[in-house]
């Protein structure tokens, strides 16, 4: 059974979500229902839920901060956000946490069920990939071909970086890299962080920003064109990320350094 946690400060909303879907037929079990992120983190403890469905705006700890903390403890947990507002800044932060999806309130049954099913398919995919990885490693051990763990990690980290360098200008996401390497997102993040000191997502974002800086310095391309060249289809999202990493908007950076 998949373990599901629901977090919402509105008692009617959280009860409504808990009763909205046929959880048993989805092979899900409600592992906890909480009124805010702080209570949820305390209740989850060392457990690793498969799916967390959480409101964004809550007292004590909001949904975005809850997502960050869950990602640190349980990288494979899928996140689904609920919000009363179609707020781009929230969407941006949710994307940075690689949320499975977000839904607007009032939540509709069909939309929520489709969202939950997509999230659970990712959980199943990661479980399958992790099982395959362990099976391959065991086969290597059985045939005496196992490589030293340190060497394996460095080799995998280099392959991840290579994919980023080759395909940063496309719609490349961490899930795509994991799929190409027949590994789970959780596994490649753990290995890459051990070798390079940052997550794959952070490395991909930083590399894209560095390439954007080069375009701004050495070309006459417009900001939206540069955004597309480094893998971002949304100019506003690119501008926010660029300023977060450099302290300047792309236009300010170009004026200062070109």
Backbone bond lengths (Angstrom), bond angles and torsions (degrees), N, CA, C in turn:
res aa  C-N    CA-C-N  psi(-1)  N-CA   C-N-CA  omega(-1)  CA-C   N-CA-C  phi
1 X - - - 1.473 - - 1.536 110.28 -
2 X 1.332 115.72 139.47 1.452 120.43 175.19 1.527 109.11 -79.09
3 X 1.329 116.14 138.22 1.457 121.61 -179.56 1.528 109.53 -93.98
4 X 1.341 116.38 123.26 1.461 121.98 -175.92 1.525 109.79 -118.69
5 X 1.338 116.23 135.75 1.461 122.41 176.48 1.528 108.22 -118.98
6 X 1.335 116.37 136.20 1.466 122.66 179.46 1.528 108.54 -116.48
7 X 1.352 116.43 132.00 1.468 120.54 -177.96 1.528 108.90 -133.20
8 X 1.329 116.72 121.52 1.471 121.35 179.57 1.523 107.94 -163.87
9 X 1.330 116.88 134.04 1.463 119.41 -178.44 1.530 112.26 -77.05
10 X 1.329 117.29 -14.18 1.465 121.05 177.83 1.526 109.15 -89.80
11 X 1.319 116.15 114.47 1.468 120.24 -174.07 1.523 111.94 -61.10
12 X 1.328 117.29 -36.60 1.466 119.60 179.30 1.524 111.23 -68.69
13 X 1.334 115.91 -37.79 1.466 119.53 179.64 1.522 111.58 -66.75
14 X 1.343 115.92 -45.01 1.469 116.50 -177.42 1.531 111.62 -69.56
15 X 1.326 116.82 -35.66 1.469 118.79 174.97 1.529 110.38 -67.14
16 X 1.343 114.74 -37.17 1.456 119.00 179.67 1.516 112.24 -63.73
17 X 1.334 116.73 -43.83 1.470 120.75 178.55 1.523 110.05 -63.53
18 X 1.328 115.95 -42.05 1.470 119.87 -178.67 1.523 111.75 -62.75
19 X 1.332 116.60 -30.39 1.460 119.36 -177.62 1.516 114.48 -102.32
20 X 1.335 116.84 1.77 1.461 120.04 -172.50 1.523 113.85 -79.34
21 X 1.337 116.83 -36.63 1.466 120.26 -173.27 1.527 112.12 -110.31
22 X 1.326 117.24 155.78 1.474 121.46 174.72 1.529 109.42 -80.66
23 X 1.322 115.83 77.36 1.460 120.63 -170.31 1.526 112.75 -57.68
24 X 1.318 117.49 -40.33 1.469 119.56 -178.02 1.517 111.86 -62.73
25 X 1.324 116.77 -40.62 1.464 119.15 179.41 1.522 111.48 -69.51
26 X 1.334 116.99 -19.95 1.463 121.55 174.52 1.525 111.46 -88.65
27 X 1.340 115.48 4.64 1.469 122.53 -178.17 1.526 111.10 62.07
28 X 1.342 115.00 38.89 1.462 120.99 -179.26 1.525 110.92 -117.67
29 X 1.314 113.86 151.97 1.464 121.67 174.99 1.520 108.04 -129.64
30 X 1.336 117.83 129.72 1.459 121.19 176.96 1.525 108.13 -73.58
31 X 1.325 116.02 108.15 1.466 121.10 -175.89 1.520 112.38 -86.99
32 X 1.340 117.43 -16.63 1.458 119.90 -180.00 1.516 111.24 -177.30
33 X 1.340 115.77 147.22 1.464 122.31 176.27 1.528 106.75 -130.23
34 X 1.348 116.71 124.11 1.462 120.21 -171.82 1.531 111.04 -132.96
35 X 1.347 114.99 157.00 1.462 121.33 -175.27 1.521 113.44 -91.83
36 X 1.326 118.53 -13.57 1.465 121.13 178.10 1.525 109.43 -162.75
37 X 1.325 115.70 170.98 1.455 120.37 -176.22 1.515 113.79 -63.74
38 X 1.342 116.48 -35.31 1.464 119.74 -178.86 1.523 110.90 -64.38
39 X 1.329 116.07 -46.13 1.468 119.96 177.44 1.522 110.84 -62.87
40 X 1.330 116.06 -38.04 1.467 120.02 -179.14 1.523 111.10 -64.29
41 X 1.344 117.50 -45.40 1.467 120.01 -179.96 1.523 110.92 -62.78
42 X 1.332 116.23 -39.05 1.461 120.22 178.17 1.521 110.55 -66.28
43 X 1.322 116.64 -42.23 1.462 120.53 -178.21 1.513 113.19 -70.89
44 X 1.341 116.35 -37.53 1.466 120.46 179.77 1.517 110.77 -68.54
45 X 1.333 115.69 -42.63 1.466 120.20 178.45 1.514 111.97 55.88
46 X 1.309 115.67 -128.76 1.460 120.65 -178.86 1.509 113.83 -87.08
47 X 1.332 117.41 -1.52 1.470 120.36 179.44 1.526 109.93 -70.05
48 X 1.305 116.38 164.06 1.463 121.28 -179.08 1.528 109.31 -127.42
49 X 1.345 117.64 86.53 1.466 119.24 -179.85 1.523 111.05 -65.24
50 X 1.308 116.26 150.72 1.462 120.33 179.05 1.523 111.70 -79.36
51 X 1.337 116.43 -32.17 1.463 120.82 -175.80 1.521 110.07 -144.53
52 X 1.336 116.07 132.33 1.465 121.79 173.55 1.523 107.67 -119.26
53 X 1.336 115.71 121.93 1.465 122.24 176.33 1.520 106.38 -106.13
54 X 1.326 117.52 115.45 1.458 119.51 -171.72 1.522 112.71 -136.30
55 X 1.331 114.57 144.65 1.459 120.74 170.80 1.527 108.12 -70.46
56 X 1.328 117.08 160.81 1.462 120.90 179.10 1.520 111.07 -87.07
57 X 1.328 117.28 -54.64 1.463 121.13 -174.73 1.523 110.20 -93.10
58 X 1.348 115.74 111.67 1.471 121.82 179.41 1.521 108.98 -144.75
59 X 1.331 118.08 153.92 1.467 120.38 176.29 1.525 111.21 -72.38
60 X 1.328 115.72 163.12 1.471 125.24 175.97 1.525 113.15 69.25
61 X 1.316 117.98 -52.72 1.466 121.42 174.00 1.524 108.29 -152.49
62 X 1.341 116.58 120.16 1.465 118.89 -177.67 1.530 111.49 -80.08
63 X 1.330 115.43 176.44 1.456 120.31 -174.61 1.511 114.02 -67.08
64 X 1.344 117.23 -34.08 1.466 119.99 179.85 1.524 110.45 -66.19
65 X 1.330 117.38 -46.15 1.469 120.47 178.47 1.523 110.45 -64.80
66 X 1.327 116.71 -39.09 1.463 120.05 175.61 1.524 110.02 -58.59
67 X 1.326 116.83 -44.29 1.461 120.65 179.02 1.516 112.19 -60.26
68 X 1.346 116.42 -42.55 1.473 120.11 178.76 1.530 110.68 -60.14
69 X 1.316 116.30 -45.71 1.471 119.63 -177.25 1.525 111.64 -68.74
70 X 1.315 116.44 -37.77 1.465 119.34 177.23 1.517 109.98 -64.15
71 X 1.340 116.99 -41.89 1.462 120.69 179.56 1.533 111.57 -59.72
72 X 1.339 116.56 -36.38 1.467 119.37 179.85 1.522 111.29 -68.08
73 X 1.328 116.88 -37.62 1.474 120.99 -177.07 1.520 112.85 -88.94
74 X 1.325 115.87 -39.15 1.466 120.58 -172.23 1.528 108.75 -135.43
75 X 1.312 116.40 81.76 1.470 121.02 -172.74 1.520 113.29 -62.38
76 X 1.322 117.71 -23.67 1.467 119.70 -175.93 1.533 113.20 -89.81
77 X 1.332 118.15 -7.93 1.468 120.68 179.61 1.529 110.40 -65.47
78 X 1.324 116.76 132.05 1.460 121.42 177.71 1.533 109.83 -85.00
79 X 1.328 115.97 140.94 1.463 121.92 -178.39 1.525 110.28 -115.10
80 X 1.323 116.17 130.80 1.465 121.50 172.12 1.526 107.28 -123.77
81 X 1.338 116.34 124.60 1.455 121.01 -178.12 1.526 111.55 -101.65
82 X 1.327 114.99 146.46 1.465 122.13 173.31 1.523 108.13 -118.52
83 X 1.330 116.41 140.29 1.461 119.49 -179.30 1.516 110.43 -149.48
84 X 1.338 115.18 149.68 1.462 120.41 174.23 1.522 111.54 -82.34
85 X 1.341 116.54 -11.11 1.457 120.64 -173.09 1.522 110.59 -126.66
86 X 1.321 115.75 141.41 1.463 121.25 173.58 1.524 107.10 -87.90
87 X 1.325 115.90 71.68 1.463 123.87 -171.11 1.523 110.14 -95.99
88 X 1.343 117.70 119.16 1.461 120.42 -175.85 1.525 112.18 -63.83
89 X 1.350 117.38 -38.04 1.465 118.78 -179.07 1.518 110.75 -62.31
90 X 1.339 116.65 -36.94 1.465 120.20 175.71 1.518 110.70 -66.40
91 X 1.347 116.37 -44.17 1.467 120.14 179.59 1.517 109.97 -58.44
92 X 1.340 116.81 -41.98 1.465 121.40 179.88 1.528 110.82 -59.77
93 X 1.337 116.62 -47.12 1.461 119.50 -179.07 1.525 111.22 -66.59
94 X 1.319 116.93 -36.85 1.462 120.55 177.76 1.519 110.59 -63.94
95 X 1.339 116.84 -40.31 1.458 120.63 178.51 1.519 110.75 -64.91
96 X 1.339 117.07 -38.03 1.459 119.97 178.94 1.522 111.15 -63.46
97 X 1.322 116.78 -29.42 1.461 120.88 176.48 1.522 111.60 -88.06
98 X 1.326 115.54 2.67 1.463 121.41 -178.95 1.534 111.21 54.86
99 X 1.332 114.17 47.59 1.463 118.76 176.83 1.522 109.69 -60.99
100 X 1.312 116.05 146.15 1.462 119.62 178.13 1.523 110.00 -62.70
101 X 1.329 117.29 -39.62 1.462 120.24 -178.11 1.523 108.85 -176.54
102 X 1.333 116.13 174.79 1.461 119.94 171.45 1.516 107.99 -142.27
103 X 1.324 115.41 150.34 1.462 121.48 -179.47 1.518 108.80 -129.88
104 X 1.317 115.42 146.60 1.454 120.77 178.41 1.523 110.49 -89.26
105 X 1.327 115.34 143.29 1.459 120.87 174.42 1.521 109.78 -83.34
106 X 1.317 120.51 150.30 1.471 125.39 -4.63 1.528 111.25 -68.86
107 X 1.318 114.87 136.49 1.463 120.91 -175.12 1.524 110.35 -73.88
108 X 1.327 115.12 131.21 1.463 120.33 177.33 1.529 109.79 -95.58
109 X 1.312 115.79 142.14 1.461 120.78 -175.30 1.519 112.27 -56.86
110 X 1.322 117.24 -49.11 1.469 120.53 -176.16 1.521 111.13 -62.25
111 X 1.334 116.24 -41.72 1.462 120.05 -179.18 1.525 110.82 -66.81
112 X 1.339 116.26 -44.22 1.457 119.19 -179.86 1.522 111.01 -64.55
113 X 1.327 117.12 -42.49 1.466 119.08 -178.92 1.524 110.74 -63.12
114 X 1.326 117.38 -42.08 1.464 120.37 178.16 1.524 110.71 -62.81
115 X 1.335 116.48 -40.19 1.464 121.17 179.40 1.522 111.02 -65.55
116 X 1.325 116.62 -45.22 1.466 121.04 178.82 1.526 110.55 -62.44
117 X 1.318 117.25 -42.27 1.467 120.26 -179.83 1.525 111.27 -63.42
118 X 1.350 117.19 -38.40 1.475 119.88 176.55 1.523 110.72 -64.15
119 X 1.327 116.04 -43.34 1.464 120.01 -179.72 1.523 111.11 -63.52
120 X 1.327 116.84 -43.14 1.464 120.30 -179.27 1.521 111.39 -67.50
121 X 1.330 117.08 -30.61 1.470 118.96 177.00 1.522 110.31 -66.07
122 X 1.347 116.62 -33.46 1.467 119.92 175.86 1.524 110.69 -68.17
123 X 1.340 116.34 -40.39 1.466 120.15 177.58 1.521 110.06 -60.19
124 X 1.326 116.27 -46.88 1.466 120.67 -179.87 1.520 110.93 -62.74
125 X 1.325 116.23 -40.94 1.468 120.36 179.60 1.528 110.89 -61.21
126 X 1.344 116.27 -45.32 1.463 119.74 -179.90 1.524 110.93 -64.95
127 X 1.329 116.56 -40.28 1.468 119.56 177.87 1.527 110.28 -60.88
128 X 1.333 116.38 -43.66 1.464 120.87 -178.78 1.519 111.14 -64.58
129 X 1.336 115.86 -45.00 1.463 119.87 179.97 1.524 111.33 -63.90
130 X 1.336 115.86 -40.10 1.466 119.49 179.20 1.523 110.55 -65.11
131 X 1.320 117.12 -40.18 1.469 120.92 177.46 1.522 110.67 -62.65
132 X 1.334 116.76 -42.93 1.466 120.81 179.01 1.521 111.16 -64.02
133 X 1.332 115.76 -40.88 1.469 119.18 179.52 1.525 110.98 -61.89
134 X 1.327 115.82 -45.25 1.466 119.66 179.75 1.525 111.12 -64.43
135 X 1.317 115.74 -37.44 1.464 120.25 178.72 1.526 110.83 -63.54
136 X 1.341 116.26 -43.59 1.462 120.27 179.58 1.523 111.28 -64.47
137 X 1.336 116.28 -41.88 1.467 119.60 178.67 1.524 110.86 -63.66
138 X 1.328 116.40 -40.00 1.463 119.79 178.79 1.521 111.01 -64.99
139 X 1.325 116.85 -39.12 1.462 120.38 177.82 1.524 110.76 -63.50
140 X 1.332 116.35 -38.66 1.462 119.87 177.62 1.529 110.64 -64.03
141 X 1.323 115.95 -41.71 1.467 119.26 178.91 1.528 110.23 -63.12
142 X 1.341 115.23 -42.43 1.463 119.78 -177.77 1.520 112.25 -64.13
143 X 1.322 117.71 -30.37 1.470 120.73 -178.61 1.526 112.38 -98.91
144 X 1.322 116.15 7.20 1.465 119.83 176.41 1.515 114.13 73.89
145 X 1.345 117.92 19.82 1.458 120.60 -175.91 1.530 112.53 -108.23
146 X 1.309 116.95 14.33 1.461 119.02 -176.96 1.532 111.10 -67.03
147 X 1.308 115.23 137.51 1.464 121.54 179.88 1.525 108.21 -95.56
148 X 1.298 116.46 148.69 1.463 118.93 177.52 1.529 109.63 -53.17
149 X 1.333 115.14 136.36 1.465 120.57 -175.01 1.529 111.67 -56.04
150 X 1.303 117.00 -40.20 1.463 119.54 -178.90 1.523 110.98 -63.20
151 X 1.324 115.82 -42.89 1.460 119.99 178.62 1.516 111.69 -65.10
152 X 1.312 115.86 -39.24 1.467 120.62 178.74 1.528 110.58 -62.66
153 X 1.328 116.20 -44.50 1.460 119.82 -178.94 1.528 111.18 -63.20
154 X 1.324 116.15 -44.46 1.462 119.64 -178.95 1.530 110.79 -64.57
155 X 1.317 115.65 -39.87 1.462 119.86 178.66 1.530 110.90 -63.65
156 X 1.332 116.13 -43.32 1.461 119.95 179.36 1.528 110.82 -65.53
157 X 1.334 116.98 -42.16 1.469 120.59 178.75 1.524 110.57 -61.39
158 X 1.328 117.14 -39.52 1.464 120.85 178.42 1.529 111.25 -65.40
159 X 1.321 116.37 -38.74 1.466 119.77 178.85 1.527 110.72 -66.51
160 X 1.333 116.12 -39.66 1.467 120.34 177.72 1.528 110.13 -61.76
161 X 1.341 116.01 -48.25 1.467 120.37 179.54 1.524 110.72 -60.99
162 X 1.329 116.61 -39.08 1.458 120.42 179.44 1.520 112.43 -62.27
163 X 1.323 116.44 -41.50 1.469 120.28 178.04 1.529 110.23 -63.87
164 X 1.332 116.27 -41.50 1.470 120.38 177.63 1.522 110.42 -59.96
165 X 1.347 117.18 -46.59 1.466 121.32 -177.24 1.528 111.63 -64.55
166 X 1.316 116.64 -35.07 1.461 120.48 -177.25 1.529 112.79 -80.23
167 X 1.343 117.02 -32.01 1.465 118.82 -168.07 1.527 114.21 -126.63
168 X 1.336 117.31 18.53 1.467 119.95 -179.21 1.526 111.93 -61.31
169 X 1.327 117.54 -24.51 1.456 121.18 -177.56 1.516 114.49 -82.34
170 X 1.318 116.76 -0.18 1.462 121.76 177.41 1.532 109.51 -101.70
171 X 1.320 116.71 -171.23 1.475 120.86 177.66 1.528 110.93 -82.80
172 X 1.320 116.68 33.04 1.464 122.83 -176.61 1.528 111.41 -56.37
173 X 1.335 116.59 132.43 1.464 123.17 175.51 1.524 108.35 -129.41
174 X 1.322 116.25 164.40 1.462 120.77 -177.58 1.527 110.94 -59.45
175 X 1.329 116.96 -36.86 1.466 120.09 179.02 1.523 111.16 -61.18
176 X 1.348 117.49 -37.90 1.465 120.93 178.69 1.529 110.65 -62.62
177 X 1.339 116.20 -41.91 1.465 120.50 179.83 1.522 109.98 -64.15
178 X 1.336 116.35 -45.13 1.467 120.49 179.53 1.523 110.83 -60.06
179 X 1.327 116.53 -43.56 1.464 120.31 179.97 1.522 111.01 -61.61
180 X 1.328 116.48 -42.65 1.466 120.17 -178.42 1.525 111.82 -64.41
181 X 1.324 116.13 -30.73 1.464 120.93 -177.83 1.527 112.30 -96.56
182 X 1.337 116.73 5.28 1.469 121.50 179.96 1.533 111.09 54.23
183 X 1.308 115.05 45.85 1.469 121.31 179.87 1.520 108.23 -137.18
184 X 1.318 116.46 167.78 1.461 120.38 177.17 1.526 109.95 -86.60
185 X 1.324 116.04 157.98 1.461 120.87 176.15 1.521 110.13 -59.22
186 X 1.313 116.22 -42.02 1.457 121.10 179.50 1.526 111.07 -58.54
187 X 1.334 116.78 -44.93 1.464 120.69 -177.05 1.527 111.66 -66.18
188 X 1.336 117.70 -47.90 1.465 118.05 -177.20 1.526 111.21 -67.21
189 X 1.342 117.29 -31.37 1.466 119.34 176.32 1.522 111.47 -66.88
190 X 1.336 116.90 -42.71 1.464 120.44 179.57 1.523 111.11 -62.72
191 X 1.331 116.28 -46.06 1.464 120.70 -178.76 1.526 110.60 -65.99
192 X 1.330 116.97 -46.40 1.461 120.37 -176.66 1.526 111.18 -65.26
193 X 1.324 116.43 -40.26 1.468 119.18 179.90 1.520 110.91 -66.64
194 X 1.341 117.13 -36.01 1.465 120.46 178.41 1.523 110.88 -65.26
195 X 1.334 116.82 -35.17 1.469 121.01 -176.92 1.528 113.00 -89.26
196 X 1.328 117.01 -37.50 1.471 120.50 -171.58 1.526 114.00 -114.50
197 X 1.323 117.50 -7.59 1.455 120.05 175.83 1.515 115.68 80.27
198 X 1.326 118.08 10.50 1.458 120.75 177.47 1.522 109.16 -153.52
199 X 1.330 115.09 161.83 1.461 119.46 -179.81 1.522 110.19 -72.47
200 X 1.320 116.35 163.00 1.464 120.92 177.76 1.528 110.06 -61.82
201 X 1.320 117.34 -41.83 1.464 121.02 179.93 1.524 110.98 -61.20
202 X 1.342 117.27 -44.68 1.467 120.38 179.41 1.525 111.00 -64.43
203 X 1.336 116.95 -38.67 1.466 120.84 179.09 1.527 110.24 -65.31
204 X 1.329 116.68 -44.79 1.460 121.30 179.26 1.524 110.52 -60.69
205 X 1.326 116.73 -45.29 1.463 120.54 179.76 1.522 111.18 -63.29
206 X 1.341 117.22 -46.47 1.468 121.37 -179.21 1.525 110.99 -62.24
207 X 1.331 116.83 -39.45 1.467 120.04 -179.58 1.527 110.37 -66.85
208 X 1.325 116.48 -41.34 1.465 119.90 177.63 1.524 111.26 -62.04
209 X 1.321 116.64 -41.11 1.466 120.18 179.27 1.526 110.46 -64.97
210 X 1.338 117.82 -40.69 1.469 121.10 178.21 1.527 111.14 -61.98
211 X 1.325 116.61 -41.46 1.466 119.40 178.35 1.527 110.37 -66.92
212 X 1.317 116.70 -37.72 1.465 120.33 177.71 1.527 110.72 -62.52
213 X 1.323 117.14 -39.11 1.467 121.08 178.10 1.523 110.94 -60.64
214 X 1.328 116.30 -39.29 1.465 119.98 178.58 1.531 110.84 -64.58
215 X 1.319 116.55 -43.40 1.466 119.84 177.83 1.524 111.04 -62.39
216 X 1.325 116.83 -41.39 1.461 120.41 -179.49 1.523 111.55 -65.14
217 X 1.320 116.69 -35.48 1.466 120.62 -179.41 1.528 112.74 -75.77
218 X 1.320 115.91 -37.56 1.465 119.14 -165.77 1.523 114.57 -119.33
219 X 1.327 118.97 12.83 1.467 119.80 177.82 1.519 109.74 -141.53
220 X 1.328 114.73 167.67 1.462 120.86 178.38 1.527 111.61 -104.15
221 X 1.309 116.31 15.87 1.461 120.19 -177.97 1.528 111.02 -67.69
222 X 1.318 115.11 149.75 1.463 120.61 178.29 1.534 109.86 -76.00
223 X 1.336 114.80 161.44 1.464 119.94 -175.41 1.523 111.50 -59.50
224 X 1.333 118.10 -42.86 1.468 119.36 -178.57 1.525 111.15 -65.27
225 X 1.363 116.68 -32.32 1.461 119.98 177.84 1.527 110.75 -68.84
226 X 1.327 116.03 -41.44 1.466 120.47 178.63 1.522 110.17 -65.53
227 X 1.334 116.37 -40.66 1.472 119.87 177.57 1.521 110.20 -56.07
228 X 1.321 117.09 -45.74 1.465 120.69 -179.68 1.522 111.53 -66.53
229 X 1.336 117.18 -36.73 1.467 121.21 -179.43 1.525 112.49 -64.86
230 X 1.338 116.53 -27.28 1.469 119.21 -178.97 1.531 112.23 -105.26
231 X 1.336 116.74 14.15 1.460 119.04 169.85 1.510 116.93 101.54
232 X 1.347 118.48 10.82 1.460 120.43 -179.74 1.525 110.16 -115.03
233 X 1.312 117.09 123.77 1.461 120.94 179.69 1.525 111.74 -89.24
234 X 1.324 116.85 -13.61 1.459 121.20 -178.32 1.529 109.21 -109.95
235 X 1.324 116.60 112.25 1.464 121.23 -176.96 1.526 111.67 -60.93
236 X 1.339 117.33 -40.87 1.471 120.34 -178.17 1.523 111.03 -64.22
237 X 1.320 116.96 -43.03 1.466 121.26 177.22 1.522 110.30 -60.76
238 X 1.339 116.71 -45.17 1.467 121.29 178.32 1.528 110.80 -59.80
239 X 1.333 117.15 -45.22 1.464 121.02 -178.41 1.524 111.18 -61.35
240 X 1.329 117.21 -42.80 1.466 120.80 178.72 1.523 111.50 -63.16
241 X 1.333 117.33 -44.16 1.465 120.70 178.87 1.522 111.10 -65.17
242 X 1.329 116.48 -41.33 1.464 120.62 -178.90 1.531 110.38 -61.79
243 X 1.324 116.40 -45.11 1.463 119.59 -179.93 1.523 111.19 -66.14
244 X 1.331 116.71 -36.87 1.462 120.25 178.61 1.528 111.15 -61.16
245 X 1.340 116.95 -37.74 1.462 120.94 -176.27 1.529 113.47 -85.89
246 X 1.335 117.72 -29.12 1.467 119.87 -173.01 1.525 114.19 -114.80
247 X 1.327 116.65 -19.08 1.456 119.72 -175.34 1.518 113.20 87.13
248 X 1.334 116.64 -3.20 1.462 121.94 -179.86 1.526 110.19 -126.56
249 X 1.333 116.32 152.68 1.458 118.67 166.39 1.524 107.13 -73.86
250 X 1.331 119.22 162.07 1.464 119.84 177.61 1.528 112.59 -55.42
251 X 1.330 117.01 -40.97 1.468 120.31 -179.83 1.528 110.94 -64.12
252 X 1.322 116.96 -42.72 1.469 120.63 178.12 1.522 111.23 -64.27
253 X 1.321 116.11 -40.45 1.469 120.37 -179.95 1.525 110.38 -64.22
254 X 1.315 117.21 -43.37 1.468 121.19 -179.56 1.522 110.93 -62.97
255 X 1.331 115.59 -43.32 1.464 119.87 179.87 1.530 111.43 -64.08
256 X 1.321 116.44 -34.69 1.464 120.58 -176.14 1.528 112.83 -80.59
257 X 1.340 117.51 -36.79 1.465 119.79 -169.22 1.530 115.62 -114.73
258 X 1.326 118.49 -12.24 1.473 117.77 -176.79 1.529 110.84 -81.89
